Amino acid sequence: MLGTVGLAVLFLLGYVVLDVLGLAARNQAAEVLWRRPLLAERRQRNRGLMKCGTGAALLAAVAGLIWLAAATSGHQEDADDARVLGVVTAALALIAAGLLATWWRRSGAARHY
């Protein structure tokens, strides 16, 4: 009986300790999250990078669709075009990813006035 009570007290203390640690971690994470700017604020910063990255992503999507059409056409004369379009699609996708990642990092940085 005494062992059961001791085990119950031990579990209760463990629960309290884990609850306190969990609340501290949650509060710290919430504080870090609130220090970041909202998406609406991010969109207002470095708009040129965002627009260029979005444009490059759209161009990559169009080039990808044309590449898909050339690659699946079944005509041998379209094989070279498909290779070129594949390279163009990959290059545009990498450019878009780089521009959008740069925009995301720069727009989230704290402003120093």
N, C-alpha and C positions, 0 to 999 in steps of 0.2 A: 504494500500500500504506500509506504514511504517513498519507494523507488518510482512509483507512478506519479506521485505528486511532484517529486523532484524533476522528473522528465517533463511534466506539464509546465513547470516553472521555467525550465530551460528552454522549451519551445516558445513560451511567451516572451522571454527575454530576447531570443533570437528573432522573433517576429518584430518586436519593438525596434531592435537595432537595424534590421533590414528596412523597416518602414522609414526610420529617420534617415538612413543613407539614401533610400530611394527618393524621398522628398527633397533632399539636398541636391541630388543629381538632376531631378526634374526642374527645380528652381534655377539651377545654373544653366541648364539647356534652354529654358525659356528666356533667361536673361540674354544669352548669346543670340537667340533667334530674334529678339526684339531689337537688338542693336543693328541688325541687317536692314537695309532699305527694302521697302515693299517693291513689288514688280512694277507698279505704276511709276514709282520714283526712278527705278532703273531704266524704264523706257524713255524717260525724259533726258537721261544722260547719254552722251556719246551716240547720238542718233545716227550719225554718218556710218559708224561701224555696224550698227544694227541693220540699217537699210542695205548696206553693201553685202553683209553676211546673208540676209534674207534673199536678196537678189541672186547671189551666187548659189544659194540652195535651190531656188526656183529654176535657175539655168541648169543646175545639175540634174534636177528631176526631169526636165524636158529632154536633156541630152541622154539621160538614162532610158526614157521611153523610146527615143529614136534608136538608141543602141539595141534595146530589146527587139524592136521591129526588124532591124538589120540582122541581128544574130539569129532570129528565128524564122527568117524568110525562106531559107532553104536554097537560096541561089548562091552559087560559088563566087560570083563577082561581088557580092555584098560582104564577103568575109573580111577583106581588108578594111572596108568602111566600118565594120563592126568593131574591129580591133582599135581603130583610131577613136571611134566614139566611146569605147570602153575607157581608154586612157583619158579622154577629155572629161568624161563623167567622173572618174576617180579624182582627177585634178580639181575640178570644180567643187566636188564634195569636200575635199581636204581644205581648199581655200575657204569655203563656207564655214566649216567647223572651226578653223583657226580664227576667222573674223568674229564669229559669234562667241567663241570662248574668250577672246580678247575683250569684246564688248561686255560680257558678263562680269569678268574680273574687274575691269575699269569702272563699270557703273556701280559695283558694289563697294568700291573703296570709299573710305571716309573722305569727306571733302574738307580741305584745309583752307580756311578763308583768310 
